[in-house]
Amino acid sequence: MMLVYNDPSDQRSLSFDETSSAEESPDATRQSLVSVNDHIPFIGQRFPTHDAAYEFYCEFAKRCGFSIRRHRTEGKDGVGKGLTRRYFVCHRAGNTPVKSSSESKPQRNRKSSRCGCQAFMRISKSTEMGMPEWRVTGFVNHHNHELLEPNQVRFLPAYRMISESDKNRILMFAKTGISVQQMMRLLELEKCVEPGYLSFTEKDVRNLLQTFRKVDSEDESVDLLRMCRNIKDKDPDFRFEFTLDSNARLENIAWSYASSVQSYEIFGDTVVFDTTHRLNALDMPLGIWVGVNNYGMPCFFGCVLLREESLRSFSWALKAFTGFMNGKAPQTLLTDQNVCLKEAIGLEMPSTKHALCIWHIVSKFPSWFNAVLGERYNEWKGEFYRLYNLETINEFEMGWRDMANSFGLHANRHISGLYSFRALWALPYLRNHFFAGLTTPGHSKSISAFIQRFLSAQTRLAHFVEQVAVAVDFRDQAGEHQTMQQNIQNINLKTGAPMESHAASVLTPFAFSKLQEQLVSAAHYASYQTEDDWFLVRHHTKLEGNGRKVYWAPREGIVCCSCHHFEFSGILCRHALRVLSTGNCFQIPERYLPTRWRRVSFHHGSRHHLQLQDHNGDHHHRDRVQMLQTMVSSLVSESAKSKERLDLATEHVSALLSQIRDCPLSLTGFR
């Protein structure tokens, strides 16, 4: 579309209206345009206010596929005081202004949409019959860029707007803790519009939430710090750290509970630091430290809220966490792939082995490889898992090269990226380090479900600390109940070997089941002594070729295997167990029944809270404990049948538990 009109009685030069123009009388112009379209601006068109003229031109621009902005205002002597002429131009008019560089402020590398477009509408003020009005005196509708389609023009910033009622709805949704995507779907359903056809985008909603956070940040900071101090007053072992920015606003905050610090003393060898979540209501990055206890259940260690994901923020978070845990860094730390976090771990935890969560990597595979591989995607995924679980680095290197060639992925950038940091995720590079089984899909699902417990009910910042505390308490209660249920179950011995019954009396049911798998498999292997204290172990179907090398020194009670299964999981492998069995070893050496996999209980309020059960002690004591556990199980079942029963049981059990905790603790039957 090319329409060029100018009023010869009102010629003023502009950089963008020096184009060829067709001069017509206002009446002729109006007649020709009215017959075509009443919504096209024309010379002589009158408006009561300049805002009315702007709204008219804005509607015209939206139908054509562009947006406008106010460009320049002018006054003219002799006509009256104030504004007398105004220019409205295409949003792509003019050129990008050159910004002066400032070393103190980072520059945004954002491409401008301005391209020197010449389209404009000019209006001038006049007075007739004593009444002021605005008249169109110039109109050019020639664009040097493509105009947008109707379904695209709504994404221009000028047409994206959130009404007051929608703002109130979004704020209400934010307080319930739902995600921005869920907010958009709900609003689409409420307004009966197709997905993606709201008058605003997800980015607009995020910006709005950021505005809410800025408005309320001072109150929330005060509430949050007051909340933490109140908890600290009630529980001196509660720990929190925070930083304020130059405007005294909350910047970062981290916290941990007394029970979490106690758990970390035993189960803090391997930690997952999950930074993939955000507090939707405040759009703040959230970091959660989680581990796994001796019963294979998620174990909460701490939380951190950050204003941004930067090297400085992550370094502060890691320092705070280490401080909570009395200066003890984890042996291994699993995280998502983040360059700043990786660098921070190298600086703040140099002795910690850093690895990447395989489940975060695998979650990206469909978008990376589904379209590329098509029908072969599942076949490739199976081959990837085979390579991932290999035992030796040489096998992995050779297999990876063959896989890339076989599937035509040798030039794929994602394959190249995976290979470049393979030492952080591939098991052949990690087997010398302890991971407590956290590299398995099962643990990834349980940890994700655990995190969702307190993410699903997030509200405002101050309330979130309370919600985490509730989730942790629920975890503890659920853990105690599951422990009780596991203890009263009769363990099914499958081999009849003395080592099996010994392990069953020491390890938790979770850890014993892992060891039992290895014991059952050990019967399928043959061992050959090759030299002093060295054995070669092969599967009975592979009596030739290479096997696993096992070193066993009976006098020192040392046994180790080239597969590094014990170093990796804390559970002896089938190869080592086969050698022990061949050497008439009837009990597993103490050092290979680590504390973190034994049956332990916590006595809160005591610094010496770890108690290992002595399974060679009083059988009468054990029988009484089992009887009590059975009674408690029946109590829970019967109480859950009605609200009245549950209230009665809760009241009496709470009182009884307080009395029991006040009783002196006897060490009989424990060590």
C-alpha positions as CSV (number, residue, x, y, z in Angstrom):
1,M,0.0,0.0,0.0
2,M,1.3,3.4,-0.9
3,L,-0.6,6.5,-0.1
4,V,1.1,9.9,0.0
5,Y,-0.8,13.0,1.0
6,N,0.4,16.5,2.1
7,D,-1.4,19.7,2.7
8,P,0.4,22.3,0.6
9,S,-0.7,25.0,3.1
10,D,1.3,23.4,5.9
11,Q,4.6,22.3,4.5
12,R,7.4,21.7,7.0
13,S,10.4,19.5,6.3
14,L,11.1,16.3,8.2
15,S,13.8,13.8,7.5
16,F,11.2,11.1,6.9
17,D,8.7,13.1,4.8
18,E,11.0,14.2,2.0
19,T,9.3,11.8,-0.4
20,S,7.3,12.3,-3.5
21,S,3.8,13.4,-2.6
22,A,0.5,13.8,-4.4
23,E,-1.1,17.1,-3.5
24,E,-4.9,17.1,-3.6
25,S,-7.6,19.3,-2.3
26,P,-9.0,18.2,1.1
27,D,-12.5,17.7,-0.4
28,A,-11.3,15.6,-3.4
29,T,-9.1,13.6,-1.1
30,R,-11.9,13.0,1.3
31,Q,-14.3,11.9,-1.4
32,S,-12.0,9.5,-3.0
33,L,-11.0,7.9,0.4
34,V,-14.5,7.7,1.9
35,S,-15.6,5.8,-1.1
36,V,-12.8,3.3,-0.6
37,N,-12.5,3.0,3.2
38,D,-13.7,5.3,6.0
39,H,-10.8,4.2,8.2
40,I,-7.9,5.5,6.1
41,P,-6.5,8.9,7.2
42,F,-7.0,11.8,4.7
43,I,-5.9,15.4,4.5
44,G,-8.3,17.7,6.2
45,Q,-9.7,15.0,8.5
46,R,-10.7,16.6,11.8
47,F,-10.4,15.4,15.4
48,P,-11.4,17.1,18.7
49,T,-8.1,16.3,20.4
50,H,-4.7,15.0,19.4
51,D,-5.3,11.9,21.5
52,A,-8.3,11.1,19.3
53,A,-6.2,11.5,16.2
54,Y,-3.5,9.2,17.7
55,E,-6.1,6.5,18.6
56,F,-7.5,6.6,15.0
57,Y,-4.1,6.3,13.4
58,C,-3.2,3.5,15.9
59,E,-6.2,1.5,14.8
60,F,-5.4,2.1,11.1
61,A,-1.8,0.9,11.7
62,K,-2.9,-2.2,13.5
63,R,-5.1,-3.2,10.6
64,C,-2.3,-2.6,8.1
65,G,0.4,-4.6,10.1
66,F,2.5,-2.0,11.9
67,S,2.4,0.1,15.1
68,I,3.1,3.8,15.7
69,R,4.7,6.1,18.2
70,R,4.6,9.8,18.9
71,H,7.6,11.4,17.3
72,R,7.8,15.1,17.7
73,T,5.7,18.0,18.9
74,E,6.0,21.7,17.8
75,G,4.6,25.1,18.6
76,K,4.0,27.9,16.1
77,D,4.1,31.6,16.8
78,G,0.9,33.6,16.1
79,V,-1.5,30.7,16.5
80,G,-1.7,30.5,20.2
81,K,0.2,29.2,23.1
82,G,1.2,25.6,23.6
83,L,1.2,22.6,21.2
84,T,0.2,23.3,17.6
85,R,1.7,20.5,15.5
86,R,2.3,16.7,16.2
87,Y,3.9,13.9,14.2
88,F,2.9,10.2,14.6
89,V,5.4,7.8,12.8
90,C,5.8,4.2,12.1
91,H,7.5,2.2,15.0
92,R,10.4,1.5,12.6
93,A,11.0,5.2,11.7
94,G,14.4,6.8,12.3
95,N,17.7,5.1,13.1
96,T,19.1,3.6,16.3
97,P,20.6,6.3,18.5
98,V,24.2,5.7,19.5
99,K,24.5,5.2,23.2
100,S,27.5,6.4,25.1
101,S,29.4,3.5,26.6
102,S,29.7,3.3,30.3
103,E,32.1,0.9,31.9
104,S,30.1,0.8,35.1
105,K,26.9,-0.3,33.4
106,P,26.7,-3.5,31.3
107,Q,25.4,-2.9,27.7
108,R,22.5,-4.9,26.3
109,N,23.3,-6.4,23.0
110,R,19.8,-6.1,21.5
111,K,19.2,-5.5,17.8
112,S,17.0,-2.4,17.0
113,S,13.9,-2.7,14.8
114,R,14.4,0.9,13.4
115,C,15.2,1.0,9.7
116,G,14.4,4.6,8.6
117,C,10.8,4.0,7.6
118,Q,9.2,7.2,6.1
119,A,5.5,6.5,7.0
120,F,3.9,9.2,9.2
121,M,0.8,11.2,9.9
122,R,1.0,14.9,10.8
123,I,-1.8,16.8,12.6
124,S,-2.0,20.6,13.2
125,K,-4.1,22.6,15.6
126,S,-6.5,25.2,14.3
127,T,-9.4,27.3,15.7
128,E,-12.7,27.6,13.9
129,M,-15.7,29.4,15.3
130,G,-13.8,29.7,18.6
131,M,-13.4,26.0,19.0
132,P,-9.9,24.4,18.7
133,E,-9.6,21.2,16.7
134,W,-6.9,19.1,15.1
135,R,-6.6,18.6,11.3
136,V,-4.6,16.0,9.3
137,T,-2.1,18.1,7.3
138,G,0.3,15.3,6.2
139,F,0.0,11.6,5.6
140,V,2.5,9.1,4.0
141,N,1.8,5.4,4.1
142,H,4.9,4.1,2.3
143,H,7.0,1.6,4.3
144,N,10.4,0.3,3.4
145,H,9.9,-2.9,5.4
146,E,7.4,-5.8,5.3
147,L,4.1,-5.3,7.1
148,L,3.0,-8.0,9.5
149,E,0.1,-10.4,9.1
150,P,-3.0,-9.9,11.3
151,N,-2.0,-12.9,13.5
152,Q,1.5,-11.4,14.0
153,V,0.8,-7.8,14.5
154,R,-0.6,-8.4,18.0
155,F,2.8,-9.3,19.2
156,L,4.1,-5.8,18.7
157,P,4.8,-4.1,22.1
158,A,2.3,-1.3,21.3
159,Y,-0.6,-3.8,21.1
160,R,0.4,-6.0,24.0
161,M,-1.4,-4.8,27.1
162,I,-2.7,-6.3,30.3
163,S,-5.9,-4.9,31.6
164,E,-6.4,-4.1,35.3
165,S,-8.7,-7.0,35.8
166,D,-6.2,-9.4,34.2
167,K,-3.4,-7.9,36.4
168,N,-5.5,-8.7,39.4
169,R,-6.1,-12.3,38.2
170,I,-2.4,-12.8,37.5
171,L,-1.5,-11.5,41.0
172,M,-4.0,-13.9,42.5
173,F,-2.6,-16.8,40.4
174,A,1.0,-15.8,41.5
175,K,0.0,-16.1,45.2
176,T,-1.2,-19.7,44.6
177,G,2.2,-20.6,43.2
178,I,1.2,-21.8,39.7
179,S,3.5,-21.3,36.8
180,V,3.3,-18.6,34.2
181,Q,2.4,-21.1,31.5
182,Q,-0.5,-22.3,33.7
183,M,-1.6,-18.7,34.2
184,M,-1.8,-18.2,30.4
185,R,-3.8,-21.4,29.9
186,L,-6.3,-20.5,32.6
187,L,-6.8,-16.9,31.2
188,E,-7.2,-18.4,27.7
189,L,-10.0,-20.7,29.0
190,E,-11.6,-17.9,30.9
191,K,-11.7,-15.5,27.9
192,C,-12.5,-18.3,25.4
193,V,-9.6,-17.5,23.1
194,E,-7.4,-19.9,21.3
195,P,-3.9,-20.7,22.8
196,G,-1.5,-17.8,22.0
197,Y,-4.2,-15.3,21.2
198,L,-4.3,-13.3,24.5
199,S,-3.4,-9.6,24.2
200,F,-0.2,-10.2,26.1
201,T,2.6,-12.8,26.1
202,E,4.3,-14.9,28.8
203,K,7.2,-12.4,28.8
204,D,4.7,-9.6,29.6
205,V,3.4,-11.6,32.6
206,R,6.9,-12.3,33.8
207,N,7.7,-8.6,33.6
208,L,4.5,-7.8,35.5
209,L,5.4,-10.3,38.2
210,Q,8.9,-8.7,38.4
211,T,7.1,-5.4,39.0
212,F,5.0,-6.9,41.7
213,R,8.2,-8.2,43.4
214,K,9.9,-4.8,43.2
215,V,6.9,-3.0,44.7
216,D,6.6,-5.5,47.5
217,S,10.2,-6.4,47.9
218,E,10.8,-4.2,51.0
219,D,7.8,-5.6,52.8
220,E,8.7,-9.2,51.8
221,S,12.3,-8.7,52.9
222,V,11.2,-7.5,56.3
223,D,8.7,-10.4,56.6
224,L,11.2,-13.0,55.5
225,L,14.0,-11.8,57.8
226,R,11.5,-11.5,60.7
227,M,10.3,-15.1,59.9
228,C,13.9,-16.4,59.9
229,R,14.7,-14.6,63.2
230,N,11.6,-15.9,64.8
231,I,12.5,-19.5,63.9
232,K,16.0,-18.8,65.1
233,D,14.7,-17.6,68.5
234,K,12.7,-20.8,68.9
235,D,15.4,-23.1,67.5
236,P,19.0,-21.9,68.0
237,D,20.2,-24.6,65.6
238,F,18.2,-23.1,62.7
239,R,20.7,-21.4,60.4
240,F,20.3,-18.7,57.8
241,E,22.4,-16.2,55.9
242,F,21.4,-13.3,53.6
243,T,22.8,-10.4,51.7
244,L,21.3,-6.9,50.9
245,D,22.0,-4.8,47.8
246,S,23.1,-1.2,47.8
247,N,19.5,-0.1,48.3
248,A,19.1,-2.3,51.4
249,R,16.8,-4.8,49.6
250,L,17.1,-8.5,50.0
251,E,19.4,-9.9,47.4
252,N,20.1,-13.6,48.4
253,I,19.1,-15.8,51.3
254,A,19.9,-19.3,52.3
255,W,18.7,-21.4,55.2
256,S,18.8,-24.9,56.8
257,Y,17.1,-26.6,59.7
258,A,18.6,-28.4,62.7
259,S,17.4,-31.8,61.5
260,S,19.0,-31.1,58.1
261,V,22.4,-30.3,59.6
262,Q,22.2,-33.6,61.7
263,S,21.3,-35.6,58.6
264,Y,24.1,-34.1,56.6
265,E,26.7,-35.3,59.2
266,I,25.9,-38.9,58.0
267,F,24.4,-38.6,54.6
268,G,26.1,-35.5,53.3
269,D,28.7,-37.4,51.3
270,T,26.7,-37.1,48.1
271,V,24.5,-34.0,47.4
272,V,22.3,-32.9,44.6
273,F,22.2,-29.1,44.2
274,D,19.1,-28.6,42.0
275,T,18.9,-25.1,40.5
276,T,16.3,-25.8,37.8
277,H,13.4,-24.3,39.6
278,R,12.1,-20.8,40.2
279,L,9.7,-19.2,42.6
280,N,7.0,-18.3,40.1
281,A,5.3,-15.8,42.3
282,L,8.6,-13.8,42.5
283,D,10.4,-15.1,39.5
284,M,13.5,-15.8,41.6
285,P,16.0,-18.7,41.0
286,L,15.7,-21.4,43.7
287,G,18.5,-23.8,44.7
288,I,17.7,-26.9,46.8
289,W,20.3,-29.2,48.4
290,V,19.1,-32.8,48.6
291,G,20.7,-36.1,49.4
292,V,19.6,-39.7,50.1
293,N,19.4,-41.3,53.5
294,N,20.2,-44.9,54.5
295,Y,16.6,-46.0,53.6
296,G,17.0,-44.7,50.1
297,M,14.7,-41.7,50.7
298,P,15.3,-38.1,49.8
299,C,17.0,-36.1,52.5
300,F,16.6,-32.3,52.7
301,F,19.7,-30.3,53.5
302,G,19.0,-26.6,52.6
303,C,17.5,-24.0,50.4
304,V,18.7,-20.8,48.7
305,L,16.9,-18.0,46.9
306,L,19.0,-15.9,44.5
307,R,18.3,-12.7,42.6
308,E,20.3,-13.9,39.6
309,E,22.3,-16.9,38.4
310,S,25.8,-15.6,38.3
311,L,29.3,-16.6,39.5
312,R,29.1,-14.2,42.4
313,S,25.6,-15.5,43.5
314,F,26.5,-19.2,43.2
315,S,29.8,-18.7,45.1
316,W,27.9,-17.0,47.9
317,A,25.4,-19.8,48.0
318,L,28.0,-22.5,48.2
319,K,29.9,-20.6,51.0
320,A,26.7,-20.3,53.0
321,F,25.8,-23.9,52.6
322,T,29.3,-25.1,53.7
323,G,29.0,-22.7,56.7
324,F,25.7,-24.3,57.7
325,M,27.3,-27.7,57.6
326,N,30.2,-26.7,59.9
327,G,32.7,-26.3,57.0
328,K,32.2,-29.8,55.6
329,A,31.9,-29.9,51.8
330,P,30.3,-33.0,50.1
331,Q,32.5,-35.6,48.5
332,T,30.4,-35.4,45.3
333,L,28.0,-32.8,44.1
334,L,25.5,-33.3,41.3
335,T,24.1,-30.3,39.4
336,D,22.5,-29.2,36.2
337,Q,24.7,-27.9,33.4
338,N,25.5,-24.3,34.3
339,V,28.8,-22.6,33.4
340,C,28.7,-20.1,36.3
341,L,27.8,-22.9,38.8
342,K,30.6,-25.1,37.5
343,E,33.1,-22.3,38.0
344,A,31.8,-21.5,41.5
345,I,32.2,-25.1,42.6
346,G,35.8,-25.1,41.4
347,L,36.4,-22.0,43.5
348,E,34.5,-22.8,46.7
349,M,34.6,-26.6,46.8
350,P,37.9,-27.6,45.1
351,S,38.1,-31.0,46.8
352,T,34.5,-31.9,45.8
353,K,33.9,-34.1,42.7
354,H,31.5,-32.2,40.5
355,A,29.2,-34.2,38.2
356,L,26.1,-33.5,36.1
357,C,22.7,-35.0,36.8
358,I,22.1,-37.4,33.9
359,W,18.3,-37.0,34.2
360,H,18.6,-33.3,33.3
361,I,20.7,-34.2,30.3
362,V,18.3,-36.9,29.1
363,S,15.3,-34.7,29.4
364,K,16.7,-32.6,26.6
365,F,17.1,-35.5,24.2
366,P,13.7,-35.3,22.5
367,S,14.2,-31.7,21.4
368,W,17.8,-32.5,20.4
369,F,17.5,-35.8,18.5
370,N,13.9,-36.7,17.8
371,A,13.6,-34.8,14.5
372,V,17.2,-35.7,13.5
373,L,17.0,-39.4,14.0
374,G,13.3,-40.0,13.3
375,E,12.4,-43.7,13.7
376,R,15.9,-44.5,14.9
377,Y,15.6,-42.3,18.0
378,N,14.7,-45.0,20.4
379,E,17.4,-47.3,19.0
380,W,19.9,-44.5,19.5
381,K,18.7,-43.8,23.1
382,G,19.2,-47.5,24.0
383,E,22.7,-47.3,22.7
384,F,23.4,-44.1,24.6
385,Y,22.3,-45.8,27.9
386,R,24.6,-48.8,27.1
387,L,27.5,-46.5,26.7
388,Y,26.6,-44.5,29.8
389,N,26.7,-47.6,31.9
390,L,30.0,-49.1,30.7
391,E,32.7,-49.7,33.2
392,T,35.9,-48.7,31.4
393,I,36.9,-45.4,29.7
394,N,38.4,-47.3,26.7
395,E,35.2,-49.1,26.1
396,F,33.3,-45.8,26.2
397,E,35.7,-44.0,23.9
398,M,35.5,-46.7,21.2
399,G,31.8,-47.2,21.6
400,W,31.0,-43.4,21.3
401,R,32.9,-43.1,18.1
402,D,31.1,-46.1,16.6
403,M,27.8,-44.8,17.8
404,A,28.3,-41.4,16.2
405,N,29.3,-43.0,12.9
406,S,26.5,-45.6,12.9
407,F,23.8,-43.0,13.4
408,G,25.4,-40.3,11.3
409,L,25.8,-37.9,14.2
410,H,29.6,-37.3,14.0
411,A,28.9,-33.7,12.9
412,N,25.9,-33.1,15.3
413,R,26.6,-30.2,17.6
414,H,24.7,-31.8,20.6
415,I,26.7,-35.0,20.2
416,S,29.9,-32.9,20.1
417,G,28.8,-31.0,23.2
418,L,28.0,-34.2,25.1
419,Y,31.3,-35.6,24.3
420,S,33.2,-32.5,25.3
421,F,32.0,-32.7,28.9
422,R,31.7,-36.5,29.1
423,A,33.9,-36.7,32.2
424,L,31.1,-34.9,34.1
425,W,28.3,-37.4,33.3
426,A,29.5,-40.7,31.8
427,L,29.8,-43.4,34.5
428,P,33.1,-44.8,33.2
429,Y,34.7,-41.5,34.3
430,L,32.8,-41.4,37.7
431,R,33.1,-44.9,39.1
432,N,36.0,-44.0,41.4
433,H,33.7,-41.6,43.3
434,F,30.8,-42.3,45.7
435,F,27.4,-41.3,44.4
436,A,25.1,-43.3,46.7
437,G,23.0,-44.5,43.8
438,L,21.9,-40.9,42.9
439,T,22.8,-41.5,39.2
440,T,19.8,-43.9,38.8
441,P,16.5,-42.8,37.2
442,G,14.6,-44.1,40.3
443,H,16.3,-41.7,42.6
444,S,15.9,-38.8,40.2
445,K,12.1,-39.3,40.2
446,S,11.9,-39.6,44.0
447,I,13.9,-36.4,44.4
448,S,11.8,-34.5,41.9
449,A,8.6,-35.7,43.6
450,F,10.1,-34.6,47.0
451,I,11.0,-31.1,45.7
452,Q,7.5,-30.7,44.2
453,R,6.0,-31.2,47.7
454,F,6.8,-27.7,48.7
455,L,7.0,-26.1,45.3
456,S,3.4,-27.0,44.6
457,A,2.2,-24.9,47.5
458,Q,4.5,-21.9,47.3
459,T,3.0,-18.6,48.1
460,R,4.9,-15.4,49.0
461,L,8.5,-15.3,50.0
462,A,8.0,-15.3,53.7
463,H,5.5,-18.1,53.6
464,F,7.8,-20.2,51.5
465,V,10.2,-20.8,54.4
466,E,7.3,-22.1,56.5
467,Q,6.2,-24.3,53.6
468,V,9.6,-25.8,53.3
469,A,9.6,-26.5,57.0
470,V,6.3,-28.3,56.7
471,A,7.5,-30.4,53.8
472,V,10.7,-31.4,55.7
473,D,8.6,-32.3,58.7
474,F,6.3,-34.4,56.5
475,R,9.4,-36.1,55.0
476,D,10.6,-36.9,58.5
477,Q,7.3,-38.4,59.6
478,A,6.9,-40.3,56.4
479,G,10.5,-41.6,56.7
480,E,9.9,-42.8,60.3
481,H,6.7,-44.6,59.2
482,Q,8.4,-46.2,56.2
483,T,11.3,-47.2,58.4
484,M,8.9,-48.8,60.9
485,Q,7.1,-50.7,58.1
486,Q,10.4,-51.9,56.6
487,N,11.7,-53.1,60.0
488,I,8.7,-55.3,60.7
489,Q,8.8,-57.0,57.4
490,N,10.5,-60.4,57.3
491,I,13.5,-60.2,55.1
492,N,13.6,-63.0,52.6
493,L,17.0,-64.6,52.5
494,K,17.7,-66.0,49.0
495,T,21.2,-67.7,49.3
496,G,21.4,-69.1,52.8
497,A,25.0,-67.9,53.0
498,P,26.2,-66.6,56.4
499,M,27.3,-63.4,54.7
500,E,23.7,-62.7,53.6
501,S,22.2,-63.1,57.1
502,H,25.0,-61.0,58.6
503,A,24.4,-58.2,56.1
504,A,20.6,-58.4,56.7
505,S,21.1,-57.8,60.4
506,V,23.3,-54.7,59.9
507,L,22.1,-52.9,56.7
508,T,18.8,-51.2,56.1
509,P,16.3,-53.1,54.0
510,F,17.0,-50.7,51.1
511,A,20.8,-51.2,51.3
512,F,20.5,-55.0,51.9
513,S,18.3,-55.4,48.8
514,K,21.2,-53.9,46.8
515,L,23.7,-56.2,48.4
516,Q,21.5,-59.2,48.0
517,E,21.3,-58.6,44.2
518,Q,25.1,-58.8,44.1
519,L,25.2,-61.9,46.4
520,V,22.7,-63.8,44.1
521,S,24.7,-62.9,41.0
522,A,28.0,-63.9,42.7
523,A,27.0,-67.5,42.4
524,H,27.2,-67.2,38.6
525,Y,30.9,-66.3,38.7
526,A,34.1,-68.3,39.1
527,S,37.3,-67.0,40.8
528,Y,40.9,-67.9,40.1
529,Q,43.8,-66.9,42.2
530,T,46.5,-65.5,39.9
531,E,49.1,-64.5,42.5
532,D,49.4,-63.6,46.2
533,D,46.2,-61.7,47.2
534,W,45.1,-61.3,43.6
535,F,42.1,-63.1,41.9
536,L,40.6,-63.1,38.4
537,V,36.8,-63.3,38.4
538,R,34.8,-64.3,35.3
539,H,31.2,-65.1,34.5
540,H,30.7,-68.9,34.2
541,T,29.8,-68.4,30.5
542,K,33.0,-66.5,29.8
543,L,35.7,-68.7,31.2
544,E,38.2,-67.3,28.8
545,G,39.4,-63.7,28.2
546,N,39.5,-60.8,30.5
547,G,37.5,-60.6,33.8
548,R,37.5,-58.5,36.9
549,K,40.6,-58.3,39.0
550,V,40.0,-58.6,42.8
551,Y,42.5,-57.9,45.5
552,W,41.9,-59.6,48.9
553,A,44.1,-59.3,51.9
554,P,42.4,-61.4,54.6
555,R,44.6,-60.3,57.5
556,E,44.0,-56.6,56.8
557,G,40.4,-57.2,55.9
558,I,40.8,-55.4,52.6
559,V,39.0,-56.4,49.4
560,C,38.7,-54.3,46.2
561,C,37.6,-54.9,42.6
562,S,38.6,-53.3,39.3
563,C,34.9,-52.5,38.6
564,H,34.9,-50.0,41.5
565,H,31.3,-50.8,42.4
566,F,31.9,-50.3,46.1
567,E,33.6,-47.0,45.7
568,F,30.7,-45.9,43.5
569,S,27.7,-47.2,45.5
570,G,29.0,-48.3,49.0
571,I,27.9,-51.8,48.2
572,L,30.3,-54.7,47.6
573,C,30.2,-56.1,44.1
574,R,29.5,-59.7,42.9
575,H,33.1,-60.2,42.0
576,A,34.4,-59.3,45.5
577,L,31.7,-61.3,47.2
578,R,32.6,-64.3,45.1
579,V,36.2,-64.1,46.2
580,L,35.1,-63.7,49.9
581,S,32.9,-66.8,49.6
582,T,35.6,-68.8,47.9
583,G,38.0,-67.9,50.8
584,N,35.5,-69.2,53.4
585,C,34.7,-65.7,54.7
586,F,31.4,-65.9,56.6
587,Q,31.0,-62.2,57.5
588,I,31.5,-59.1,55.4
589,P,34.4,-57.1,56.8
590,E,33.2,-54.1,58.9
591,R,34.7,-51.5,56.6
592,Y,32.5,-52.7,53.8
593,L,29.3,-52.2,55.8
594,P,29.5,-48.4,55.8
595,T,27.7,-46.4,58.5
596,R,25.6,-44.5,55.9
597,W,23.9,-47.8,54.9
598,R,23.3,-49.2,58.4
599,R,20.2,-49.0,60.4
600,V,20.4,-45.7,62.3
601,S,18.0,-43.6,64.2
602,F,18.1,-40.0,65.4
603,H,17.6,-38.7,68.9
604,H,16.8,-35.0,68.3
605,G,18.1,-32.7,71.0
606,S,21.2,-34.7,71.6
607,R,24.5,-34.0,70.0
608,H,25.3,-37.7,70.0
609,H,22.2,-38.5,67.9
610,L,23.6,-41.5,65.9
611,Q,22.8,-44.9,67.3
612,L,23.8,-48.1,65.6
613,Q,21.8,-51.1,66.5
614,D,23.7,-53.9,68.1
615,H,22.2,-56.9,66.4
616,N,24.1,-59.4,68.5
617,G,22.5,-58.1,71.7
618,D,19.4,-58.9,73.6
619,H,16.8,-60.8,71.5
620,H,14.1,-60.0,74.1
621,H,14.7,-56.3,73.6
622,R,14.3,-56.8,69.8
623,D,11.1,-58.7,70.2
624,R,9.6,-56.0,72.4
625,V,10.6,-53.3,69.8
626,Q,9.0,-55.4,67.0
627,M,5.8,-55.8,69.2
628,L,5.7,-52.0,69.7
629,Q,6.1,-51.4,66.0
630,T,3.2,-53.7,65.3
631,M,1.1,-51.8,67.8
632,V,2.0,-48.5,66.3
633,S,1.1,-49.8,62.8
634,S,-2.3,-50.9,64.1
635,L,-2.7,-47.5,65.8
636,V,-2.1,-45.6,62.6
637,S,-4.5,-47.9,60.6
638,E,-7.3,-47.6,63.2
639,S,-6.9,-43.8,63.7
640,A,-7.0,-43.0,60.0
641,K,-10.6,-44.3,59.7
642,S,-12.2,-41.1,61.1
643,K,-11.4,-37.6,62.0
644,E,-12.4,-38.1,65.6
645,R,-10.1,-41.1,66.0
646,L,-7.3,-39.3,64.4
647,D,-7.7,-36.2,66.7
648,L,-7.8,-38.5,69.7
649,A,-4.7,-40.4,68.7
650,T,-2.7,-37.3,67.8
651,E,-3.4,-35.7,71.2
652,H,-2.4,-38.7,73.2
653,V,0.6,-39.8,71.1
654,S,2.0,-36.2,71.2
655,A,1.8,-36.2,75.0
656,L,3.3,-39.7,75.2
657,L,6.1,-38.8,72.9
658,S,7.0,-35.8,75.0
659,Q,7.1,-38.0,78.1
660,I,9.3,-40.5,76.4
661,R,11.8,-37.9,75.2
662,D,12.1,-36.6,78.7
663,C,13.1,-40.0,80.0
664,P,16.9,-40.7,80.4
665,L,18.4,-42.6,77.4
666,S,19.8,-46.0,78.2
667,L,22.7,-47.3,76.1
668,T,21.7,-50.9,76.8
669,G,21.3,-52.7,73.5
670,F,23.0,-49.9,71.6
671,R,26.6,-49.0,70.8
